Amino acid sequence: MEKRLADLQERLFAESKHAVLVVLQGIDASGKNGTIRHAMSALDPSGVVVTGFRQPTELELAHDFLWRVHQHTPAKGELAIFNRSHYESVLVERVHRLVPRRVWQRRYATINAFERLLTEEGTTIVKCFLHLSKDEQARRFQERVDDPRKHWKFRLDDLAERERWNAYEAAFEDALSRCSTPWAPWYVIPADHRWFRNLAVAMVLAATLEELHPRFPPSPDPLPPGLRVTSDHALTSE
């Protein structure tokens, strides 16, 4: 799988005809970072851009909710990975009531239109929801508490967020059902087992890249027959 992904991404980068955006969403401890680290390990960093979306800054809040996202979408030839994304505006902002209901309700249609714009301009979108069970989240939180090397991953706020499990579950269900479109469908990835999560995301991405049929382009300069590069860097031909 790693060799297959590496070859496809190299072709994508070389051809510079298509752009690919991978969106990873999931509840805390679902493994977004782990998925990027393992499932995408074969990708060439020169053609990959990873962006994590945390709490919006004052500057970002002064703009529309898509402003901070749009500037990180991939250029032709690039594969961009979003660790969280524009969907935070119908997840966290909804659950914490940071905006009125009428505001987040209309954002589903805006998100669909935004994603359609991207696809019409040459970006293929792969959206993966990492589905974690409540019991497995508890086990992973405990793992972080018990292992000093993982203390940095755990905050007491994580437990407060866990108390909102049902509210997040409802918000995710609406995001998946209302924003899974023919041009940007959602893939629900079981995430209780890390190995399966990583394999499933890699398989989805590889299948998506293959559908684009990326090809290595020819040299921009005509190459004479029998071209050889000598030790002193001079070019000779037979």
Secondary structure as UniProt FT lines:
FT   HELIX           2..15
FT   STRAND          19..26
FT   TURN            28..29
FT   HELIX           32..39
FT   TURN            40..42
FT   HELIX           45..47
FT   STRAND          48..52
FT   HELIX           58..61
FT   TURN            65..66
FT   HELIX           67..70
FT   TURN            71..72
FT   TURN            76..77
FT   STRAND          79..83
FT   HELIX           86..90
FT   HELIX           92..95
FT   TURN            96..97
FT   HELIX           101..120
FT   TURN            121..122
FT   STRAND          123..131
FT   HELIX           134..146
FT   HELIX           148..153
FT   HELIX           156..162
FT   TURN            163..164
FT   HELIX           165..178
FT   STRAND          186..190
FT   HELIX           194..212
FT   TURN            225..226
FT   STRAND          228..229
FT   TURN            231..232
FT   STRAND          235..236
//
